[in-house]
Amino acid sequence: MNTGPIKDLGRSFDRVADAYDAGRPHYPDELYRALTEVSGVELDGATTVDIGAGTGIMTRALRARGARVIGVDPGEPMLRRLVSRTGAEEGAPAAAVLADGNVLPLADGVADLVTYAQSWHWLDPVASIAEARRVLRPEGAIAGCWNLNHAAQAEWLAAYEARLAEEVPSYWGPAVEEWSVPPIASAFEVIAERWIPWTRLVGIEDFLLDLRSHSYMAALSQERADELVERQRVELRKAFPEGLLSVPMRVYLAVGR
């Protein structure tokens, strides 16, 4: 788990905000059905605090399902994209708060749901959950989820991850033997854990934008990142000359109170 300074984290992702916004995958519909089922919180009308909201991938999906969402993120450029994207797509921008999940500038008991989409592993495991509990109403729920490449399901994807592990010093993913999902389930009283498989159809260039959006890529120099992306591009085009990838994915979801 990364416990580095949150401000440094915000700056790191700010450098790749464009790639993050353009390349990161959405979450499958089944995730939201599972979230409602196991949490008991109906998204339509629920007040949700989306912590580590980034450019608003989860925020927009929750709003589309009727939730009132407060997006929280330590990166100002990321939040600007969240506000502009939600305003352009839905008529009124989402509420956005420049902060991190360890100290939430929100009143007690304001939320029905607190979500960490691809974000909880950057936070203090104790302080973040204490803050989530504080801002939740008595029947509220906490949910953490991660969208993950399912490299074991495709040889080409396992090879792609292996190249990253070999070339990127700070890479952390399925090609590393000790890699696992963040241990959010040990941080609160778990109602349920779910693994939700899905398939992402994506062009090679958008897939490589997703690669650029990761923190281990943001840690590289621009020249080094460009070189690595080009080598991945060459290998992917060999495997998929038509330029379209079918990427096996799975979402890990943990829900608790």
Backbone hydrogen bonds, N-H to C=O, Kabsch-Sander energy under -0.5 kcal/mol:
donor,donor_aa,acceptor,acceptor_aa,energy
2,N,121,H,-0.8
9,L,5,P,-1.8
10,G,6,I,-2.7
11,R,7,K,-2.1
12,S,8,D,-2.2
13,F,9,L,-2.3
14,D,10,G,-2.0
15,R,11,R,-1.3
16,V,13,F,-1.1
17,A,14,D,-1.2
20,Y,16,V,-2.6
21,D,17,A,-2.6
22,A,18,D,-2.2
23,G,19,A,-2.9
24,R,20,Y,-1.7
31,L,28,P,-1.5
32,Y,28,P,-0.7
32,Y,29,D,-0.5
33,R,29,D,-1.7
34,A,30,E,-2.6
35,L,31,L,-2.5
36,T,32,Y,-2.1
37,E,33,R,-2.3
38,V,34,A,-2.6
39,S,35,L,-1.9
40,G,36,T,-1.8
42,E,40,G,-0.6
45,G,43,L,-0.6
45,G,66,G,-2.3
46,A,43,L,-1.7
48,T,46,A,-0.6
48,T,68,R,-3.3
49,V,113,L,-2.5
50,D,48,T,-0.6
50,D,70,I,-2.4
51,I,49,V,-0.9
51,I,115,T,-2.7
52,G,72,V,-2.1
53,A,50,D,-0.7
53,A,72,V,-2.4
56,G,53,A,-2.3
57,I,53,A,-0.5
60,R,56,G,-2.8
61,A,57,I,-1.3
62,L,58,M,-2.6
63,R,59,T,-2.3
64,A,60,R,-2.3
65,R,61,A,-0.8
65,R,62,L,-0.7
66,G,63,R,-2.0
67,A,62,L,-2.3
68,R,46,A,-3.0
69,V,67,A,-0.6
70,I,48,T,-2.7
71,G,69,V,-0.6
71,G,95,A,-3.0
72,V,50,D,-2.8
73,D,97,V,-2.0
76,E,74,P,-0.6
79,L,75,G,-2.2
80,R,76,E,-2.4
81,R,77,P,-1.6
82,L,78,M,-2.0
83,V,79,L,-2.8
84,S,80,R,-2.5
85,R,81,R,-2.8
86,T,82,L,-2.5
87,G,83,V,-2.2
88,A,84,S,-2.2
89,E,85,R,-2.1
90,E,86,T,-2.0
91,G,87,G,-1.5
95,A,69,V,-1.1
97,V,71,G,-3.1
99,A,73,D,-1.2
99,A,97,V,-1.1
103,V,100,D,-1.0
106,L,104,L,-1.8
109,G,134,R,-2.1
110,V,107,A,-0.7
110,V,135,V,-1.1
111,A,135,V,-2.8
112,D,47,T,-2.8
113,L,47,T,-1.6
114,V,141,A,-2.2
115,T,49,V,-2.6
116,Y,143,A,-2.4
117,A,51,I,-0.6
118,Q,116,Y,-0.9
118,Q,145,C,-3.0
122,W,119,S,-2.2
123,L,120,W,-2.2
128,S,124,D,-2.2
129,I,125,P,-0.5
130,A,126,V,-2.1
131,E,127,A,-2.2
132,A,128,S,-2.2
133,R,129,I,-2.5
134,R,130,A,-1.9
135,V,131,E,-2.0
136,L,132,A,-1.0
137,R,111,A,-2.8
140,G,137,R,-2.4
141,A,112,D,-1.7
142,I,256,G,-3.1
143,A,114,V,-2.6
144,G,254,A,-2.5
145,C,116,Y,-2.5
146,W,252,Y,-1.9
148,L,146,W,-0.6
148,L,250,R,-2.4
150,H,248,P,-3.0
151,A,149,N,-1.1
153,Q,150,H,-2.0
154,A,151,A,-1.5
158,A,151,A,-0.5
158,A,154,A,-2.1
159,A,155,E,-2.3
160,Y,156,W,-2.0
161,E,157,L,-2.4
162,A,158,A,-2.2
163,R,159,A,-2.1
164,L,160,Y,-1.7
165,A,161,E,-2.4
166,E,162,A,-1.8
167,E,163,R,-1.9
168,V,164,L,-2.7
171,Y,168,V,-1.7
176,V,173,G,-2.2
177,E,175,A,-0.5
179,W,176,V,-1.9
184,I,182,P,-1.8
186,S,183,P,-1.4
187,A,184,I,-1.9
190,V,188,F,-0.9
191,I,255,V,-3.5
192,A,255,V,-1.7
194,R,253,L,-2.8
196,I,251,V,-2.6
198,W,249,M,-2.0
200,R,247,V,-2.7
201,L,199,T,-0.6
202,V,200,R,-0.6
202,V,245,L,-2.2
204,I,243,G,-2.0
207,F,203,G,-2.3
208,L,204,I,-2.1
209,L,205,E,-1.6
210,D,206,D,-2.0
211,L,207,F,-1.6
212,R,208,L,-2.0
213,S,209,L,-1.0
213,S,210,D,-0.9
214,H,211,L,-1.6
217,M,214,H,-1.1
218,A,214,H,-2.1
219,A,215,S,-1.3
220,L,217,M,-1.6
225,A,221,S,-2.7
226,D,222,Q,-2.6
227,E,223,E,-2.2
228,L,224,R,-2.1
229,V,225,A,-2.6
230,E,226,D,-2.2
231,R,227,E,-1.9
232,Q,228,L,-2.2
233,R,229,V,-2.5
234,V,230,E,-2.3
235,E,231,R,-1.9
236,L,232,Q,-2.6
237,R,233,R,-2.5
238,K,234,V,-1.5
239,A,235,E,-1.7
240,F,236,L,-2.7
243,G,240,F,-2.2
245,L,202,V,-3.3
247,V,200,R,-3.2
247,V,245,L,-0.7
249,M,198,W,-2.9
250,R,148,L,-2.0
251,V,196,I,-2.5
252,Y,146,W,-2.3
252,Y,250,R,-0.5
253,L,194,R,-2.7
253,L,251,V,-0.5
254,A,144,G,-2.5
255,V,192,A,-2.6
256,G,142,I,-2.7
257,R,189,E,-1.7
